[in-house]
Amino acid sequence: MIAAAVLLLAALQTEAAPPPVPPAPPAPSTLPAPVVAPTPVALTRVILTTEAGQIVIGVDTKAAPVTAGNFLKYVDGKKLDGTPFYRAVKVADGYGLVQFGTRNDPKRTLPAIRHEPTTQTGLSHTDGAISMAMATPGTAAGDFFVVVGDLPSMDAKDGQPGFAAFGRVLEGMDVIRSILAAPTSPTLGEGAMKGQMLSPVIRITTARRAP
């Protein structure tokens, strides 16, 4: 957990400022060809019912089949029922992440999965993205996090593996933000995680696929 915390914190603390927005190009003299909107990706909806409210997550099984499939195994096996949101990392005003999952409970945790980097999936750690917590690539198993604010420094780039995003929050970002703002203990947690542990934790009552 210490290594995971250090890696997460390092990624978050190196967030670069967004690039300047280029000026709009001049209007063309003729009307452009109509743009055909891409077909929306069908996401598998999962409802997390928590002590803080309901969160609906869209899981992208097409872009990230291994990582998304792993999360759905936890949902279908009811292994997330009763697990907590236990960590809130506040990077800056309106930026951070909240973490939840099995915390390596041997009765709940499934075998680790291979890493699916964002360079492979095409996903990114934008506001509301859900991703895998891990120490190193290939160690992700039953712990997950949701980012608040755009944090592209957590994507794979410049030879760094980044983290494996596999979906996004569709409803309930207000609940996620309330969890990020919830009280933390000044003493709980080891190493970089000290001061980031929620006290009390916020329990997930049930995690189910949406009907």
C-alpha positions, 0 to 999 in steps of 0.5 A: 500500500505504501508503494501504491500511495507514493506512486499515486501521490507522485503522479498527482503532484506533477500535474502540469498546467493546461496548455493555452487555448489557440485562437479560433480559425477564421470562418471559411468562405464556403460551408464545411461538410457536415460532421458525422457524430461518432456512434456512442460507446455502450457502457455497462452501468453499475450502481454503487449504493453508498452511505453517502448516496448513489453513484452510477459508473459506466464501465467501458468493456470495449476499450479496456476489456481486461480491466473493466472485466475485472471490476465486473467480476467484483460486482457480479460476485458481490465482493464490493458489498460492505467495502469502504471508500477509505482514502481521499487524496486532496491535491488542490481545490477541486482536484484529487481522488477517492479510493475504495475496494477490498484493501487486499482482504483475502476473502474478497480479492481476486488475482491481480490482472495485467496492466492496460495502459491508457496508450492502449485503451485510448481512455484518460484520467479526466474528471470522473474517470474510474481507474485501478489502484496499484503499486506496479503494473501487474499488481492491480486487483481489487482496489479502485479510485475515482479522480476529481478534476482532469488529471492527465498526469496519471495517464501513460506517457514518457515511458511511464505506465500510468494507471489503468482507467476503465470507465467514468462516473455517469451520475453521482459526482456530487457524492464523489466530491462529498467523499473527497471533502469528508474528514480524514484522520491525522494519524492513520495511514503509513508513509505518504498515505498518512492524513489521507485515510477517511475517518470514518470510512464510507461504506458501499452497501451494494454494487450491482449492474443496472437493470 
